[in-house]
Amino acid sequence: MQPTPCNRHLLVEVEEVKEKKESSVLLPDGFTQASAFTKAKVVAIANDCSLDVSAGDVVVFHTSMLQNIKVGESNFKMVLENHVMCTL
């Protein structure tokens, strides 16, 4: 069951990107460098959202603005429309 966003929120699906870079510095296995911004695909939009986006569009926002919501065994990610920086 997919939740319906309310109060100007977007339900998004974050693209997990794994980049391998050669480095002369030893880092622990599984280490990933955090980016300040996140790219995600819009899954659903609140009815009162004023952004000109639709399901399937890709948006960019600051990583700290992503809200993780756990309902039972399901995890969902939402972002408030005010935190969207741009669409791709």
C-alpha positions as CSV (number, residue, x, y, z in Angstrom):
1,M,0.0,0.0,0.0
2,Q,1.4,3.4,-1.1
3,P,0.6,6.4,1.1
4,T,-1.0,9.5,-0.4
5,P,1.1,12.6,0.4
6,C,-0.6,15.6,2.2
7,N,0.4,19.2,3.2
8,R,2.5,20.0,0.1
9,H,4.7,16.9,0.3
10,L,6.0,14.7,-2.5
11,L,6.5,10.9,-2.1
12,V,9.8,10.1,-3.8
13,E,11.9,7.2,-4.7
14,V,15.6,7.9,-4.1
15,E,18.1,6.6,-6.7
16,E,20.8,4.6,-4.9
17,V,24.1,5.3,-6.7
18,K,27.2,3.3,-5.9
19,E,30.3,4.9,-7.3
20,K,33.7,3.2,-7.2
21,K,36.6,5.6,-7.2
22,E,40.2,4.7,-7.0
23,S,41.9,6.2,-4.0
24,S,45.2,6.0,-2.3
25,V,43.5,6.4,1.1
26,L,42.3,3.3,2.8
27,L,38.6,3.5,3.8
28,P,36.4,0.9,5.5
29,D,34.4,-1.5,3.3
30,G,31.0,0.0,2.6
31,F,32.1,3.6,3.0
32,T,30.3,6.1,0.8
33,Q,30.8,9.8,0.6
34,A,27.7,11.7,1.4
35,S,26.5,14.2,-1.1
36,A,24.8,17.5,0.0
37,F,22.1,16.9,-2.6
38,T,19.9,14.0,-3.6
39,K,18.2,13.2,-6.8
40,A,14.8,11.3,-6.6
41,K,11.9,10.2,-8.9
42,V,8.5,11.6,-7.9
43,V,6.0,8.8,-7.1
44,A,3.0,10.8,-5.8
45,I,2.1,14.4,-5.1
46,A,-0.1,16.1,-2.5
47,N,-3.3,17.7,-3.9
48,D,-2.2,21.1,-2.6
49,C,1.3,21.0,-4.1
50,S,2.0,24.1,-6.1
51,L,5.0,22.7,-8.0
52,D,4.7,21.9,-11.6
53,V,5.7,18.3,-11.2
54,S,4.1,14.9,-11.9
55,A,4.7,11.3,-11.1
56,G,7.9,10.1,-12.9
57,D,9.6,13.5,-12.8
58,V,13.1,13.7,-11.2
59,V,13.7,16.4,-8.5
60,V,16.8,17.5,-6.6
61,F,16.8,18.6,-3.0
62,H,19.2,18.9,0.0
63,T,19.8,15.5,1.5
64,S,18.9,16.6,5.0
65,M,15.4,17.5,3.9
66,L,14.5,13.9,3.1
67,Q,12.0,12.4,5.6
68,N,12.1,8.7,6.1
69,I,8.7,7.2,7.1
70,K,8.3,3.6,8.3
71,V,4.9,2.1,8.3
72,G,4.9,-1.5,9.4
73,E,7.5,-3.2,7.2
74,S,7.4,-0.5,4.5
75,N,9.7,2.5,4.2
76,F,8.7,5.6,2.3
77,K,10.6,8.8,1.6
78,M,9.0,12.3,1.4
79,V,10.1,15.8,0.9
80,L,8.3,19.1,1.3
81,E,7.7,21.0,-2.0
82,N,9.6,24.1,-0.6
83,H,12.8,22.0,-0.4
84,V,12.9,21.0,-4.0
85,M,15.7,22.9,-5.7
86,C,15.0,21.9,-9.3
87,T,13.6,19.3,-11.7
88,L,15.7,17.4,-14.2
